[in-house]
């Protein structure tokens, strides 16, 4: 009898240890900004489209390089509610204007990699504020917020703009994780200076996204891996994966939103677009880019992409 109790106890202890080992491994893989993310390099879901030629990419890179060479941003900082120093790049117009865009980067990116969007918004007459989300670039943070804690940081960045320019008219833009961050911010009590939101290929919720990626990248079931990862996320990051839900936040939104996604996106499932679109009660529009993969809608057809953005957003600005 004692032998079986010892075996049973040992088995339970082993299961508990394995649970936390698995949870910690996948937490580091997904949410620890200091851990290697080399597994993404081999993802078929992130391979560049063959429909975008090398010549087209090189031409576009040249425009970005020229912009960076002639437009030097200033660095600005805020302190988050939980005491982190967060950094942003600010590109101010020389002429007087009250149009602003908060330009939010993607997962594992930073504000220096948002130049194609910064350049186009700036050329259209916007002051551009490009924040580094917590745990990215020059912003402090030991975990990736996946847009959840970042939504509150974005509210602080909005307040900083309004403190500088009380007449500001603000557009929130984000791509991928940045797109989800601005959607999650839409569910907060935003000041009237925020006029419109544009999101590009953001995900609906993290638990479904991670379960999908577990199957796609590692051929693993969501149970018990997601449960273990969620436990470690609560312990190490202080939020639950099921909390990170743009759909719940959009249900509280009243601002106009343009939803953008390529119909060949297999990294953030294209099927999430409809659920996001249906969730918001505000004015809304979908822009689906044929044959574009994840975060490729802009580079697939830049003139059409930006024409859609200006057509949608311009009516909400008065200055």
Secondary structure, DSSP 8 states (H G I E B T S, - for coil): -HHHHHHHHHHHHHHHHHHHHHHHHHHHHHH-TTS--GGGGG-GGG---TTS-HHHHHHHHHHHHHHHHH---EEEEEE-TTS-EEEEEEE--SS---EEEEEE--TT--GGGGHHHHHHHHHTT-EEEEE--TTSTTS--SS--TTHHHHHHHHHHHHHHHHH-TT-EEEEEEETHHHHHHHHHTTS---TTEEEEEEES--SBHHHHHHHHIIIII---HHHHHHHHHHHHHHHTSS-GGG-BHHHHHTT--SEEEEEEETT-TTTTTTHHHHHHHH--S-EEEEEETT--TT-HHHH-HHHHHHHHHHHHGGG---
